[in-house]
Amino acid sequence: MSVGFEITARCGRARRGLLSTPHGPVDTPAFMAVGTTGSVKALDPEDVRRSGTQMILGNTYHLMLRPGEAVIKRLGGLHRFMAWPGPILTDSGGFQVFSLARLRDLDAEGVTFRSHLDGSLHRLTPERAVEIQEDLGADVIMCLDECPPYPASREEVARAVARTSDWAARCRKARQGRGSLFGIVQGGVFEDLRLASLEAIVDLDFEGYAVGGVSVGEGKDETYGVLDWTLPRLPAERPRYVMGLGAPEDLVEAVSAGADMFDCVLPTRNARNGQALTRAGRLNIRNAAFTEDERPLDQACGCYTCRSFSRAYLRHLFLARELAVYRLLTIHNLTYYQDLAAGLREAVASQSLEDFRRDFYEARAEEAEETSTGRAAGAKGGL
């Protein structure tokens, strides 16, 4: 089981490509839907497929705790367990250990932690992380890394870089050949540490490379700076994955910098909070202005939600706490992300990425101006 990668078009640093996996192809740039516990929240696999999603991300930390990778393996692997026939990438669980687990004890060999679910004690090492992901049967598996929080001191980040490099070598050695292994570049917002991490990880010759430790609290300028230092120096013939990124504008900027793969919880999390992502920006469905609004969430969107329901109806469902609204908003948000990725792919292929980028920001600026004007008029009317 391995992946192949072919670049089919370039526009500046941006690339369009095709990631080949044992469970089917993935067009890049690609946005992966996050299926933390073996499910994309509020959706079934058919909903996910109809959104245009080709690849799902599973979470090693959560799946090892519940129901356990041994259970999933006995039941035929993660693809069969969650009834998803397409490609799956699993992360190593490292970020969740450092962000969710209680009473962590980190050492050179691995990390001991207590589950956030029941307080039970667990040990995760590079070898164990690879074993779990191979038992899950993922197409792409990730090395165990240390992702320091932001802000972190230079000394803390330097130690994390050294440990990540050591663990990457151990992951590579532990691999049994089930699933393609990607290495992860760390280094925080320090350019020299990023480049040192990149050199060490690239020397290990992985089948793909990820940029970790972004979108963990740093600002946009710092995030884009990291991508600018890192992405062009990764092997051009291998897929480049930016972990946990993003907001729609992050995808536009990262693709322009040369990234190929992304994942983020925003489509599902925003839906649960009543926020719809549209070409004109975010829309809060709880807003009283939508009480009698017959328009769809986004008139340019062809998803089931936008074809079938008005803003007024969706607002009613959300205020009534009807469960259907979480599915309907998530269908729309995930479709929005897949349409954005498809638009970026087409822009790269047609050598029109700068036009796409300009139009993307202009649509948002027009919406912001209209919203601001509307608020000002409302304030004057109330005086």
C-alpha positions, 0 to 999 in steps of 0.5 A, spaced: 500 500 500 503 506 497 501 513 494 503 516 488 503 523 486 503 526 479 503 534 478 499 536 472 499 543 472 503 549 475 502 556 476 507 560 480 509 556 486 502 553 486 501 546 483 495 542 481 496 534 481 493 527 482 494 523 489 494 516 487 492 511 493 489 504 494 482 506 495 482 511 489 485 518 486 485 524 490 485 531 486 490 536 489 489 541 492 485 537 496 481 539 502 480 533 507 474 532 511 475 531 518 472 525 521 475 525 528 472 519 531 471 515 524 465 520 522 464 527 519 460 530 524 453 530 523 454 527 516 453 520 513 458 517 508 454 519 502 453 526 504 460 527 505 461 524 498 456 528 495 460 534 497 465 533 493 470 530 498 475 525 496 479 523 502 477 523 510 482 524 516 481 520 522 484 521 528 489 516 531 488 519 539 481 518 539 480 512 535 485 508 540 481 510 546 474 509 543 473 503 540 480 501 540 484 500 534 484 492 535 476 492 535 477 496 528 482 491 525 478 485 527 472 489 524 475 489 517 479 496 518 477 503 518 474 504 511 469 498 512 468 500 519 465 507 517 463 505 510 467 510 507 470 507 500 475 512 499 482 514 501 483 515 509 489 519 512 490 518 519 494 523 524 499 520 529 495 523 535 501 527 537 497 533 537 491 531 541 496 528 546 499 535 547 492 538 547 487 534 550 490 529 554 491 530 562 497 529 566 502 528 560 509 525 562 514 526 556 521 523 555 525 521 549 522 514 548 515 517 547 509 520 552 505 517 557 498 520 558 491 519 561 485 519 557 481 525 557 475 520 557 476 516 563 483 518 566 486 511 564 493 511 563 496 510 556 503 510 553 504 512 545 511 512 542 513 512 535 513 505 534 506 504 537 503 510 533 505 507 526 502 500 529 496 503 531 495 507 524 497 500 520 492 496 524 486 502 522 488 501 515 489 508 513 492 509 506 496 515 509 499 515 516 503 520 519 509 520 524 509 521 531 511 529 532 511 534 538 507 540 537 509 545 542 504 550 543 504 557 541 507 561 544 513 557 546 520 559 547 526 558 542 529 553 547 522 549 547 521 549 540 528 547 539 527 541 543 521 539 540 524 539 533 530 534 535 525 530 538 520 530 532 526 528 528 528 522 532 521 520 532 521 520 525 527 516 524 524 511 529 517 511 525 520 510 518 524 504 521 517 501 525 513 501 518 511 495 516 509 497 509 501 498 510 500 505 508 504 511 506 508 514 511 509 522 511 514 526 515 512 532 519 516 539 519 516 542 526 520 549 528 514 554 530 515 561 528 523 560 528 525 560 520 532 557 522 529 551 526 524 550 521 529 549 516 533 545 520 527 540 521 526 540 514 533 538 512 532 532 517 525 530 515 527 530 508 533 526 509 529 520 511 526 520 504 518 520 506 513 519 501 510 525 503 511 531 507 507 535 512 508 542 515 505 541 522 505 547 528 501 552 524 494 554 526 496 553 533 495 560 535 500 564 531 497 570 527 496 570 519 502 573 517 506 568 522 503 562 519 504 565 512 511 566 513 512 559 515 509 556 509 513 561 505 520 559 508 518 551 508 513 549 502 518 551 496 524 547 500 520 541 500 521 535 495 517 538 489 515 531 486 512 529 493 505 531 496 505 537 501 500 537 507 499 543 511 496 540 517 490 543 521 489 549 516 484 552 515 480 558 514 478 559 506 483 565 505 488 560 508 487 555 503 488 560 498 494 563 500 497 556 502 495 553 495 499 560 492 505 558 496 505 551 493 501 546 498 497 540 496 493 538 502 489 541 508 484 539 513 480 543 518 474 542 523 471 549 521 466 546 516 463 542 521 464 546 527 462 553 524 455 549 522 454 547 529 455 554 531 450 556 526 455 559 521 455 558 514 461 559 509 459 563 503 463 566 497 461 573 500 464 571 507 461 568 514 453 568 515 451 567 522 444 564 521 441 566 528 441 573 525 434 576 526 435 579 519 434 572 516 427 571 519 423 572 513 429 571 508 427 567 502 434 566 499 439 560 500 445 561 504 449 562 497 446 563 491 452 560 487 452 554 491 449 548 488 449 543 495 442 540 497 441 545 502 442 551 498 437 548 493 432 546 498 431 551 504 431 558 505 435 562 510 429 563 514 427 556 515 434 554 517 434 560 522 428 557 525 431 550 525 437 553 529 433 557 534 428 551 535 435 546 536 432 541 531 438 536 529 436 537 522 440 544 521 446 541 523 446 536 518 444 541 513 449 547 515 455 542 515 453 539 508 453 546 505 460 548 509 463 542 506 461 543 499 463 550 500 470 548 501 470 543 496 468 548 491 473 552 493 478 547 492 476 545 485 476 553 483 483 553 486 485 547 482 482 550 475 485 556 476 492 553 477 490 549 471 488 555 467 494 559 469 489 564 472 490 563 480 492 571 481 485 572 478 482 567 482 485 570 488 483 577 487 476 575 485 476 571 492 478 577 496 473 582 492 467 578 494 469 578 501 470 586 501 464 587 498 460 584 503 463 587 508 462 594 505 455 592 505 454 590 512 458 596 515 453 600 511 447 597 513 449 597 520 450 605 520 444 606 516 440 602 522 444 606 527 442 612 524 435 610 524 434 608 531 436 615 533 
